[in-house]
């Protein structure tokens, strides 16, 4: 099964995977609190932060939660539910502003709406990892699937993968801890390279910790996607504001991610061009520490290992000992092989 998964995923103009720029998703979720003008401000904040995508959550409340069994949850979600035309407006607003628009569908009807809106990828939440009918429905759209794996076991993830692969091989697994917020000792980031090795699919990270240190660490461990909640104000009422980043902090996170990417460099160890000047200063050479007459047999009293770089390297010190000087060597001069017999 693992040989069939694509290792490089294309979303819009972006290529996601190993050695590709990290794809950063500003997860607006329901942090708009059901108000379209706040949703647009979240789009603006994501753009200002240089996020690659803005993502919301699309659902029909009575298709998501039982009013009878969970009345308070039903009431809250119904309050934040947005209309179809709201998502169309947000899609247009995002597109005109140059940022990728997407949303998490929580039911097949919502998935079909997003397909009509031409979202370039589907993110499926951890709560639906075992919702195989929804996973298959989304997979049949032939768009890249980002699948969150909070609250899951390897067996459950494998089952979900088997349900996707017959229809779609564009998949990124999103490591996630389904706590809001999650403590740092619950982030378990070492699972990112482990899951990549086990399932042979590109890995991302959906970060619910406070701050963004865990996201930076995830990038260093190989995450090619970072999803982080964004809010206009952490003090706003709602389920996700506390574990979200405000616009300025979100911007700092992305800037830090880009700096980390630059720091990866290549896997070849070599002297960098800008290091050459440092090398001249920091490395040492074999230097004459007094005037050495022509024909003198070099001994330890004649030479030392001193900065700067430019003469015979210190590793040849013992080979220089016992050589005869071909010429007079001045005190403080580099000793070179052409001076020796």
N, C-alpha and C positions, 0 to 999 in steps of 0.2 A: 504493500500500500504506500509506503513512504516514498518510493521512487517516483510516484506520480504527482507529488505536490510541486507546484512551481516554487522556485527559490527566489525569484525576483517578481514582484507584484507591481502592476502599473495601476495607479489611481490618478486620473487626469493626466497632467504632464509629469507626475512624480513617479519615480521608480523606487520601490521599497524592498529592502533586503540587505544582505551582507555587503558592507563597503559602500552603501548608498546613504545619502543624507537622511537623518531621522525625520520621520513624518510626524508632525506634532498636531494633535487634535485638541482644540479648545472645546471641552465638553460643557456646553451650556445647559444640557439636560432640561430640567424644569425651573432653572434659576431665573427665568423670566416671570415666574409666579403668575402665569396665565395672561400676561399683558404683552401685546405685540410690540409696543413701543420700547419696553424693556428688552425684549428679544433682539430688536434691532440695535440697541445700545450694546448688547453682548457681541453681536456681529462686529460692530465698530471696534470694540475692545480687542477682539481676537485679531482683527486686521492690524491694529496699532501694535500689537504684541508680535506680529510677524508669524502668527500661526498658519499652518498649511490648510487647516480645515476647521470649520465650526460645526458642531453636532448637537442636535436636540433629541428629544424623545417623543415618539409619536404613538399614541395609544387611544383606544376607546375604553373608557373606564369600566363599563359593564362587561367588556371582553377580557379585562385584566384582573379584576378582583370581585369577590362576592360581596354584594351590599349587605347581605344577611349575616355572613360569617365574619366580615371585617368592616363594620360600618364606618369607623373612624378613618381607616385607610381609604375607603371608597370616597368619603367626603373630601379628603385632602386631594386625592388624585383628580377627582372631578373638578375641583377648583382650579387646578393647573392645566387641565385638558384644553388644547387649542383646536380650532376648527381647521378643516381642510384648506380653506382659502388663506388662513394664516400661514400655513406651511408653504403654500404657493407664493405668497408675498415674501416670505423669508428667503425662499429659494431665489427669487428674482433679485431681492435686495443683496444677497450674498454674491450672486453671479455678477451683478453690475459693479460690485466692489472688489471683485477679483479674488475671492476666497471660495474654496470648495465647501459646498453645503451638503450635509447629510443628516440622518437621524436614525435613532434606534427604533425599529418597529417592534411592538409588543403583541401584535396579532396579525393575521393574514390580510385583513382589510387595510391596516396601516401600511403593511409591506407593499400592497398593490398601489396605494396612494403614492408612496415614495418612488415606486417604479415609474409612475406617470410623471413624476417630477424629475425623473432622470438622475437620481442620486448615483454617484460613481462607485459607491461601496455600501455595504450593509454591516453595521455593528450590532451584534446580538449580545445581550447582557447575560451575566452569570446566572441570573434567575431562570433563564430559558435554556440552560445547557442540556437539560433533559427533555425540553420541549421539541422532540424530534419532528413532529408535524410542521412547526414553524421553521425549524432549521432547514428542512427539505424544501419548504415553500420559498424561502429566501434563496437557497442554493440554486434553485431552478431559474432564477433571474440571471444567472451567469455573471454576476458582478462579484468582485472580491468580497470575501466574508472575513470580518474581524470578530473572533469568537472569544468572549471573556470566560475565564475558567475559575472564578471565585467559588468557594464552597464545594469544590469538586475533588474527585479521585481520578487516578490515571485510567481506571476502567470506564468511568463516565465520559472522560475526554475521548477515549478510543471509540466508544459507542457513537459519540457525536461525529467524529471524523469519518467513521464508516457510513454515516447517513449523508454526509456532504459529498464524498468523493465520486459517487456515481453521476453526479450532476455538475460538479464544479471542483476544480483543483487550484483555485485562487484563494488561499487561506492564510491568515495570520492568527496565531493563537495569542491571546492577550492574558498574560499572568495578572492575577488580581487577588486582593484580599478584600472580601465583601464586608468591610466594617467602615463606618462613616463617623469619625475618622478612624483609620487603622493606626495602631502604635508602630513605631519603628521595628520593635522586636517581633512584630506580626507580619512584616512585609515579605520575609522569606525570599529575598531576591536571588539567592543561589539556585532557585528552581528554574530561572530563565535559561541558562546554558544547559541545565539538565533536561528540560523539556525539549529544547532544540535538538539535543542529541537523541532523545527517545523517540520523538515524533517526526523529526526531520522536516519541520515546517518553520518558516520565519516566525520570530517571537516579538511580541510587543509587551507593553506594560501599562495597565490602567491603575493610576496612582491615587490612593485615597488617604495617604498620610498627610499630616500637616506640613506645610512648607513644600520644598521640592528637592530636598537632598536625595530622597529615594529614587526620583526620576533620573537624576544625574547618574546615580550609581547603576541604575538599570541600563542606561545607555552604555556605560563602560562594560557591562556584562553582555552586551550584544543585542539589546532591544532596538528594533528598527522602527517602532512606533511608540510614541508616548501620548497617552490620553490623560488629561488632567482637567478637573472641573474649574470653570471660571465663573466668577460672580462679580457683580458691580459693587457689592458691599457684603462682607462676611457677617454683618449684624442683621441682615434681612431675614425675615421669617421664611422658613422652608426647609426641606429635609437635607439639602446638599450644600447650603451656603457655608456652613462651618468648615467643611473639608475642602473648600474651593480656594483658589487663589484670586486675589483682586487683580485688576488689570495691570498695574505696575509690576507686581510680583510675578505675574505670568510672563510679562515681557522679559524680566530678568532671568527667569527660568530658561526661556528659549535662547537668549543670548548666551547663557552658560552652556547649554547643549551644543550650540554652534562652536563655542570655544573648545569643548571637549572633542568634538569631531575633528577640528583642526589639529588637536594634540595627538591624535592617533598616528598620523604620519604613515610610514610604510613599514613593512616587516624586514627591511634590509638595513643592517647596521653599517653606517658609513659616516665619514666626516662631512658635515654640512658646510656649505660655502661660507656661511657667517661664522662658523666655528674656526675657520682657518686663522683668523686674526687672534682669536683667543689661544689657539694652539701655539702660536709663535711666542705668546707671553707666558703661558702656563706650563708648557713642556720644558724640559731641560736638555742640555747638551754637554758634551765633554769640552771643558775650557782650560786653557793653560793658566796656571796661577802664578807663574813667574816667567821670565824670559828663558826659553829653552834653546840652547845652541844647536847648530847643525851637528848631526852625528850622535846626539845624546840618546841613550837608551831610556825610554820613558818608564818612570816608576811612579808610585802613588804620591810622591812629593811634588810631582810636576803638574798634575791635572786634578780637576775636581768636576763634580756634576752640578751644574748651575743653570739657572734661567738666564737668557731666553733660549728658545729653540732655534736651531740653525746649523749646528755642527753634527758630529757623530752622536748617535743616540746613546743614552746611558746604558742600554742593554749590552753594548759592546765594550764596556769599560775594561773588563779583564782581557779582552783581545788587543786593546791598545797597549796595555802594559807589556813591556818587553820589546816593543817596536822601536826602531831608530828614526829620529827626525831627519828628513831629507833636506830641510831648510831650517833656518832660524825661525822659531815661533815666538811671537811677542806675547808678553804678559797680557792676559785678558782676551786673547784671541780664541775664536772657535778652533777646535782641532778637527781637521778633515783628513780623509784617507790619503789624499794626494800629498799631504805633508809627511807621510810616514813611509818607511821602507819595510 
